[in-house]
């Protein structure tokens, strides 16, 4: 489990980029203590694509997903993947892997007594599995 990196949904794209300089590769988007979603490094690709290149073919080819051609992200809320899934500190690795796969997530916030105390990233889950952890 790593320390969580938080950002508000209204944060400008430039602030998101700045926050990634010191993060593990995921930012947790929250308002007050409510988790709204997460932003991954690859989410920033959306903000980097020149507007004249925003056609479905180039977007699908670059990102492997499709979104509205008129999409231009303005803030962290536009970049985030929405979800409300969290785990407890004692959740086993198999359950974490299951939730990540089912929800198509790259990290999960760890919540205890109503507070986010950490975040589990997919690379840590894989490392733990490779080391024989459960």
C-alpha contacts under 8 A as a table, 3 or more apart, distances in Angstrom:
res1	aa1	res2	aa2	distance
1	X	110	X	7.95
1	X	118	X	5.89
1	X	119	X	5.49
1	X	120	X	4.82
1	X	121	X	7.48
1	X	124	X	7.55
2	X	118	X	5.44
2	X	119	X	5.31
2	X	120	X	6.30
2	X	121	X	7.80
3	X	117	X	7.10
3	X	118	X	4.73
3	X	119	X	6.19
4	X	27	X	7.43
4	X	28	X	7.01
4	X	109	X	7.40
4	X	116	X	7.66
4	X	117	X	7.07
4	X	118	X	4.84
4	X	119	X	5.24
5	X	19	X	7.97
5	X	23	X	6.46
5	X	26	X	7.28
5	X	27	X	5.17
5	X	28	X	6.01
6	X	27	X	5.49
6	X	28	X	4.72
6	X	29	X	5.81
6	X	30	X	6.77
7	X	11	X	6.85
7	X	16	X	7.51
7	X	27	X	6.45
7	X	28	X	6.18
7	X	29	X	5.01
7	X	30	X	6.39
7	X	76	X	7.54
8	X	11	X	5.50
8	X	29	X	5.56
8	X	30	X	5.51
8	X	31	X	6.00
8	X	76	X	6.98
8	X	77	X	7.81
9	X	29	X	5.93
9	X	30	X	6.69
9	X	31	X	7.14
9	X	75	X	6.71
9	X	76	X	4.80
9	X	77	X	4.24
9	X	78	X	7.88
10	X	75	X	5.63
10	X	76	X	5.97
10	X	77	X	6.30
11	X	15	X	6.06
11	X	16	X	6.79
11	X	75	X	5.46
11	X	76	X	5.34
11	X	77	X	7.78
12	X	15	X	5.23
12	X	16	X	6.51
12	X	74	X	6.64
12	X	75	X	4.54
12	X	76	X	6.28
13	X	16	X	5.00
13	X	17	X	6.30
13	X	47	X	7.59
13	X	73	X	7.71
13	X	74	X	6.49
13	X	75	X	5.15
13	X	76	X	6.21
14	X	17	X	5.11
14	X	18	X	6.21
15	X	18	X	4.95
15	X	19	X	6.10
16	X	19	X	5.11
16	X	20	X	6.37
16	X	76	X	6.52
17	X	20	X	5.27
17	X	21	X	6.93
17	X	44	X	7.75
18	X	21	X	5.51
18	X	22	X	7.92
19	X	22	X	6.08
19	X	23	X	6.60
19	X	27	X	7.89
20	X	23	X	4.96
20	X	24	X	7.65
20	X	25	X	6.65
20	X	26	X	7.66
20	X	27	X	7.56
20	X	41	X	7.33
23	X	26	X	6.70
23	X	27	X	7.34
24	X	121	X	7.96
25	X	40	X	5.75
25	X	41	X	5.60
26	X	38	X	6.56
26	X	39	X	5.54
26	X	40	X	4.58
26	X	41	X	6.65
26	X	106	X	7.76
26	X	107	X	7.00
26	X	121	X	7.84
27	X	38	X	5.50
27	X	39	X	5.10
27	X	40	X	6.56
28	X	35	X	7.12
28	X	36	X	7.80
28	X	37	X	6.15
28	X	38	X	4.50
28	X	39	X	6.56
28	X	109	X	7.61
29	X	35	X	6.08
29	X	36	X	5.50
29	X	37	X	5.19
29	X	38	X	5.29
29	X	39	X	7.18
29	X	76	X	7.51
29	X	77	X	7.51
29	X	80	X	7.19
30	X	33	X	6.24
30	X	34	X	5.33
30	X	35	X	4.46
30	X	36	X	5.23
30	X	37	X	7.12
31	X	34	X	5.35
31	X	35	X	6.79
31	X	36	X	7.27
33	X	115	X	7.09
33	X	116	X	7.70
35	X	83	X	7.66
35	X	84	X	5.99
36	X	82	X	5.87
36	X	83	X	6.12
36	X	84	X	6.26
37	X	80	X	5.75
37	X	81	X	5.30
37	X	82	X	4.14
37	X	83	X	4.80
37	X	84	X	6.53
38	X	80	X	5.08
38	X	81	X	5.37
38	X	82	X	6.68
38	X	83	X	7.58
39	X	43	X	6.07
39	X	76	X	7.62
39	X	79	X	6.26
39	X	80	X	4.60
39	X	81	X	6.23
40	X	43	X	5.16
40	X	44	X	7.26
40	X	80	X	7.80
40	X	106	X	7.63
41	X	44	X	5.58
41	X	45	X	7.64
42	X	45	X	5.45
42	X	46	X	7.97
43	X	46	X	5.95
43	X	47	X	7.81
43	X	79	X	5.99
43	X	80	X	7.30
44	X	47	X	5.28
44	X	48	X	6.56
44	X	79	X	7.06
45	X	48	X	5.05
45	X	49	X	6.42
45	X	63	X	7.85
46	X	49	X	5.77
46	X	72	X	7.52
46	X	73	X	7.19
46	X	79	X	7.59
47	X	72	X	6.78
47	X	73	X	5.94
49	X	53	X	6.53
49	X	54	X	6.98
50	X	53	X	5.38
50	X	54	X	6.90
51	X	54	X	5.35
51	X	72	X	7.60
52	X	55	X	7.84
53	X	58	X	6.77
54	X	58	X	6.80
54	X	59	X	6.41
54	X	69	X	5.53
54	X	70	X	7.42
54	X	71	X	7.92
55	X	58	X	5.71
55	X	59	X	6.22
55	X	69	X	5.53
56	X	59	X	5.14
56	X	60	X	5.89
56	X	66	X	6.36
56	X	67	X	7.28
56	X	68	X	7.77
56	X	69	X	6.44
57	X	60	X	5.33
57	X	61	X	6.07
58	X	61	X	5.05
58	X	62	X	6.03
59	X	62	X	5.16
59	X	63	X	5.75
59	X	64	X	7.22
59	X	65	X	6.96
59	X	66	X	6.35
59	X	67	X	7.70
60	X	63	X	5.41
60	X	64	X	4.61
60	X	65	X	4.90
60	X	66	X	5.31
61	X	64	X	5.62
61	X	65	X	7.89
63	X	66	X	7.78
67	X	71	X	7.07
68	X	71	X	5.39
73	X	76	X	7.90
73	X	78	X	5.16
73	X	79	X	6.30
74	X	78	X	6.33
75	X	78	X	5.46
75	X	79	X	6.82
76	X	79	X	5.15
76	X	80	X	6.19
77	X	80	X	5.40
85	X	108	X	6.89
85	X	109	X	7.55
86	X	108	X	5.69
86	X	109	X	5.06
86	X	110	X	5.73
86	X	111	X	6.29
87	X	91	X	6.23
87	X	96	X	7.40
87	X	108	X	6.76
87	X	109	X	6.41
87	X	110	X	4.93
87	X	111	X	6.05
88	X	91	X	5.41
88	X	110	X	5.40
88	X	111	X	5.37
88	X	112	X	6.06
89	X	110	X	6.04
89	X	111	X	7.08
89	X	112	X	7.03
91	X	95	X	6.64
91	X	96	X	6.83
92	X	95	X	5.53
92	X	96	X	6.42
92	X	134	X	6.07
93	X	96	X	4.99
93	X	97	X	6.05
93	X	125	X	6.48
93	X	128	X	7.83
93	X	129	X	7.63
93	X	133	X	7.59
93	X	134	X	5.27
94	X	97	X	5.13
94	X	98	X	6.12
94	X	134	X	6.71
95	X	98	X	4.95
95	X	99	X	6.17
96	X	99	X	5.18
96	X	100	X	6.13
96	X	108	X	7.82
96	X	125	X	7.78
97	X	100	X	5.13
97	X	101	X	6.13
97	X	122	X	7.87
97	X	125	X	7.06
98	X	101	X	5.24
98	X	102	X	5.99
99	X	102	X	5.07
99	X	103	X	5.86
99	X	104	X	7.97
99	X	105	X	7.82
100	X	103	X	5.38
100	X	104	X	5.50
100	X	105	X	4.67
100	X	106	X	6.39
100	X	107	X	6.99
100	X	108	X	7.36
100	X	122	X	7.83
101	X	104	X	4.99
101	X	105	X	6.60
102	X	105	X	7.94
105	X	108	X	7.23
106	X	121	X	6.08
106	X	122	X	5.29
107	X	119	X	6.64
107	X	120	X	5.40
107	X	121	X	4.23
107	X	122	X	5.68
108	X	119	X	5.55
108	X	120	X	5.26
108	X	121	X	6.63
109	X	116	X	6.46
109	X	117	X	7.73
109	X	118	X	5.94
109	X	119	X	4.24
109	X	120	X	6.34
110	X	116	X	5.64
110	X	117	X	5.77
110	X	118	X	4.96
110	X	119	X	5.22
110	X	120	X	6.95
111	X	114	X	6.13
111	X	115	X	5.35
111	X	116	X	4.33
111	X	117	X	5.74
111	X	118	X	7.20
112	X	115	X	5.39
112	X	116	X	6.45
112	X	117	X	6.64
116	X	119	X	7.96
120	X	124	X	6.69
120	X	125	X	7.26
121	X	124	X	5.38
121	X	125	X	6.57
122	X	125	X	5.02
122	X	126	X	6.26
123	X	126	X	5.11
123	X	127	X	6.10
124	X	127	X	4.93
124	X	128	X	6.02
125	X	128	X	5.17
125	X	129	X	6.20
126	X	129	X	5.04
126	X	130	X	6.07
127	X	130	X	5.06
127	X	131	X	6.22
128	X	131	X	5.13
128	X	132	X	6.45
128	X	133	X	5.04
128	X	134	X	7.38
129	X	132	X	5.10
129	X	133	X	5.09
129	X	134	X	6.70
130	X	133	X	7.30
